Amino acid sequence: MSNLNTIVSFLASLQLQPHLARIKTIEMDLRGNLNPTVWLNRTFFEQQRYLGFHDFFVYYVTQNEMALRQNFRHIHWNELLQGLEARLYRTQFGMLTEYHAFFLCQHLLGETVVQRNTDLDKFGVDFQVFFSSQTYNVHIFVDTQRAWFFRNQKIQHKQSNKLAGFHVNLPYSLAANRFNSLQFLPNGFGIYRESYIHYLQQEINDGRIQNGNIIGTTATGFVYRT
């Protein structure tokens, strides 16, 4: 419970900056050691340092300034920093939603049942759930038509769904009154609800979830491939 309490308290303390979500001047891939997920994993899981949005941005730039200047010589440094802060904000925001889902699943299903590691990111898998000798590879993303389109593109053209086990789409909805609607903290940050994870567990127990067969949602549950 301590991990879940810690991240919920941290998320509730964040000062959201919606204007950064609208700045998209730095959209190219940040590969290798410039990949922000590498640094998020290092701070949150290896060092157990929960950095807010601006603190993480400062940390990332401090660690990577030389590589950034070398890779983005064609962009004025101040313009790069502005676009980069917005890019990191969007990335971290999504990752924190994923991290909360992971800790909530650990709390409800058991720490030994729910696991994650950095290698999973290569396959687009956010964390794994182990039930009855089966591995469920969980994919977290927002429940929108656009996000489903990109999720399907990843399945077809990237390493996603190449990892052994059942691949489970577990999207979260920003709309109200849906089974997968987020619960919003006082500061506006959305987190997964316990009821959603219990629903997932029940669907697994009832044998309805197979490899990649969740293809959408309704207001009340998953839509399965027939």
C-alpha positions in Angstrom: 0.0 0.0 0.0 2.9 2.4 0.7 3.9 2.6 -3.0 0.4 3.4 -4.0 -0.1 6.0 -1.3 3.2 7.5 -2.2 2.4 8.0 -5.9 -1.1 9.2 -5.3 0.2 11.8 -2.8 2.8 12.8 -5.4 0.3 13.1 -8.2 -2.0 15.1 -6.1 0.8 17.6 -5.3 1.6 18.3 -9.0 0.9 21.6 -10.5 -0.6 20.9 -13.9 0.5 23.1 -16.9 -2.1 22.6 -19.6 -0.5 25.2 -21.9 2.5 22.9 -22.3 0.3 20.2 -23.7 -0.5 22.4 -26.6 3.1 23.3 -27.6 4.3 20.8 -30.2 7.4 22.3 -31.7 9.6 19.3 -30.8 7.9 16.2 -32.2 10.8 14.1 -33.5 11.7 10.9 -31.8 14.1 11.2 -28.9 16.1 7.9 -29.3 18.7 6.1 -27.3 19.9 7.8 -24.2 17.8 10.9 -25.1 14.6 8.8 -24.7 12.9 10.5 -21.7 11.4 7.2 -20.6 14.9 6.0 -19.8 15.3 8.9 -17.4 11.8 8.6 -16.0 12.5 4.9 -15.2 15.8 5.8 -13.6 14.5 8.5 -11.3 11.2 6.9 -10.3 12.1 3.2 -10.1 15.8 2.9 -9.8 16.5 6.0 -7.6 12.9 6.3 -6.2 13.0 10.1 -6.8 9.6 11.5 -7.6 10.3 14.6 -9.7 7.7 17.1 -10.7 7.3 18.2 -14.3 9.8 21.2 -14.1 12.2 19.4 -11.8 12.3 16.4 -14.2 12.8 18.8 -17.2 15.8 20.5 -15.4 17.3 17.1 -14.5 16.9 15.8 -18.0 18.5 18.8 -19.7 21.4 18.8 -17.1 22.1 15.2 -17.9 21.8 15.5 -21.6 22.8 19.1 -22.6 25.8 18.2 -24.7 23.9 15.5 -26.6 21.0 17.8 -27.1 23.1 20.6 -28.5 24.9 18.2 -30.8 21.7 16.5 -32.1 19.7 19.7 -32.5 22.3 22.2 -33.8 19.8 23.6 -36.3 17.4 24.8 -33.5 18.2 27.8 -31.3 18.9 26.6 -27.8 16.1 28.7 -26.1 13.6 27.5 -28.7 14.7 24.0 -28.2 14.3 24.2 -24.5 10.8 25.6 -24.8 9.7 22.9 -27.1 11.5 20.2 -25.1 9.9 21.2 -21.9 6.5 20.8 -23.5 7.5 17.5 -25.0 8.7 16.1 -21.7 5.6 17.4 -19.9 3.4 15.4 -22.3 5.6 12.3 -22.0 5.8 12.4 -18.3 2.1 13.1 -17.9 1.3 9.9 -19.8 3.9 7.8 -18.0 2.7 8.9 -14.6 -0.8 7.6 -15.5 0.8 4.3 -16.4 2.9 4.2 -13.2 -0.3 4.7 -11.1 -2.1 1.9 -13.0 0.9 -0.3 -12.3 1.0 0.4 -8.5 -2.8 0.1 -8.3 -2.7 -3.3 -9.9 0.1 -4.4 -7.6 -1.9 -3.2 -4.6 -5.1 -5.0 -5.7 -3.7 -8.1 -7.3 -0.4 -8.6 -5.5 3.2 -7.4 -5.9 4.4 -10.7 -7.2 1.5 -11.0 -9.7 2.2 -7.6 -11.3 5.7 -6.8 -12.6 7.5 -4.3 -14.9 11.0 -3.7 -16.2 12.7 -1.5 -18.8 12.9 -4.2 -21.4 9.1 -4.3 -21.8 9.2 -0.8 -23.2 10.8 -2.2 -26.4 7.6 -4.1 -27.0 5.3 -1.3 -26.1 4.2 -3.2 -22.9 3.7 -1.2 -19.8 3.6 -4.0 -17.2 2.7 -7.7 -16.9 0.1 -9.5 -14.9 0.6 -13.3 -14.1 -2.5 -15.4 -13.6 -2.9 -19.2 -13.8 0.4 -19.8 -15.6 -0.5 -17.2 -18.2 1.2 -13.9 -18.8 -0.9 -10.8 -19.6 1.0 -8.0 -21.3 -0.8 -4.7 -20.5 -0.9 -1.7 -22.8 -2.0 1.6 -21.3 -3.4 4.4 -23.5 -6.2 7.0 -23.7 -9.6 5.6 -24.9 -10.0 7.7 -28.0 -10.5 6.8 -31.7 -7.1 8.4 -32.5 -5.3 6.4 -29.8 -6.9 3.2 -30.9 -5.7 3.9 -34.5 -2.1 4.4 -33.4 -2.3 1.3 -31.1 -3.4 -0.8 -34.2 -0.6 0.8 -36.2 2.0 -0.3 -33.6 0.6 -3.8 -33.6 1.1 -4.0 -37.4 4.4 -2.3 -37.9 6.4 -2.4 -34.7 7.5 -4.9 -32.0 4.3 -4.4 -30.0 2.4 -7.7 -29.5 5.6 -9.7 -30.4 6.2 -10.5 -26.7 5.0 -13.9 -25.6 1.7 -13.9 -23.6 -1.7 -12.4 -24.0 -1.7 -8.7 -25.0 -4.3 -6.7 -23.2 -5.5 -3.2 -24.2 -6.4 -1.4 -21.0 -7.4 2.1 -22.2 -8.6 4.9 -19.8 -11.4 7.2 -20.6 -11.4 11.0 -20.0 -15.2 11.0 -20.3 -17.5 10.5 -17.3 -19.9 7.7 -16.6 -17.9 4.9 -18.3 -16.5 1.8 -16.7 -13.0 3.0 -17.4 -13.4 6.6 -16.5 -10.5 8.1 -14.6 -10.9 9.4 -11.1 -9.7 13.0 -10.9 -7.7 14.3 -8.0 -8.3 17.8 -6.7 -5.5 19.2 -8.9 -7.1 17.7 -12.0 -4.7 14.7 -12.5 -6.6 11.6 -13.5 -5.9 8.1 -12.0 -7.3 4.6 -12.6 -10.2 3.5 -10.4 -10.1 0.3 -8.4 -13.4 -0.8 -9.9 -11.7 -0.9 -13.4 -9.0 -3.2 -12.2 -11.5 -5.4 -10.5 -13.4 -5.6 -13.8 -10.2 -6.6 -15.6 -9.6 -9.3 -13.0 -13.1 -10.7 -13.4 -12.8 -10.7 -17.2 -9.5 -12.7 -16.8 -11.0 -15.1 -14.3 -14.0 -15.7 -16.6 -11.7 -16.5 -19.5 -13.0 -13.7 -21.8 -9.6 -12.1 -22.3 -7.4 -13.8 -25.0 -4.4 -12.5 -26.9 -5.2 -9.1 -28.4 -9.0 -9.6 -28.5 -10.0 -6.3 -26.8 -10.7 -4.1 -29.8 -12.7 -1.3 -28.1 -15.0 -0.3 -25.3 -18.6 0.7 -24.6 -19.8 2.6 -21.6 -20.0 -0.6 -19.6 -17.2 -2.8 -20.7 -14.7 -4.2 -23.3 -15.6 -4.9 -26.9 -14.1 -8.3 -27.9 -13.0 -9.5 -31.4 -15.6 -12.1 -32.5 
